[in-house]
């Protein structure tokens, strides 16, 4: 079996999703559901900004 190859953007997405899930669930368990939802929302915004940054200009018609 071969090694699974991931792009830099895929690794960043995976890391943000798993880390964000861990932080949101930890905050939800420790301090209540409302804080867990707030943390999850903030991390979702950060994820969307990360996607906008890692996709690169070639996806949107720009680039060199």
C-alpha positions in Angstrom: 0.0 0.0 0.0 1.2 3.4 -0.8 1.4 6.5 1.2 -1.5 9.0 1.1 -0.3 12.2 -0.4 -1.9 15.4 0.7 -1.4 19.0 -0.5 -0.4 21.7 1.8 -4.0 23.1 1.7 -5.4 19.7 2.6 -3.1 19.3 5.6 -4.0 22.8 6.7 -7.7 22.0 6.4 -7.4 18.8 8.3 -5.4 20.4 11.1 -7.8 23.3 11.5 -10.8 21.0 11.5 -9.5 18.5 14.0 -7.9 21.1 16.3 -11.0 23.3 16.1 -13.2 20.3 17.0 -11.0 19.5 20.0 -11.0 23.0 21.3 -14.7 23.5 20.8 -15.6 20.2 22.4 -13.2 20.9 25.3 -14.7 24.3 25.9 -18.2 22.9 25.7 -17.4 20.2 28.3 -15.5 22.4 30.6 -17.5 25.6 30.5 -20.9 24.8 29.0 -22.5 24.4 25.6 -22.8 28.2 24.9 -19.1 28.7 25.1 -18.4 25.6 23.0 -20.7 27.0 20.3 -19.0 30.4 20.4 -15.6 28.8 20.1 -16.8 26.7 17.3 -18.1 29.8 15.4 -14.9 31.7 15.9 -12.9 28.7 14.6 -15.2 28.3 11.6 -14.5 32.0 10.7 -10.8 31.2 11.0 -11.2 28.2 8.8 -12.9 30.2 6.1 -10.1 32.8 6.2 -7.5 30.0 6.0 -9.2 28.6 2.9 -9.2 32.0 1.3 -5.5 32.2 2.0 -4.3 28.7 1.0 -6.3 28.2 -2.2 -4.1 30.6 -4.0 -4.8 33.0 -6.9 -4.9 30.3 -9.6 -8.3 29.1 -8.4 -9.8 32.5 -8.8 -8.4 33.3 -12.2 -5.4 35.3 -11.1 -1.8 34.2 -10.7 1.2 34.3 -12.9 
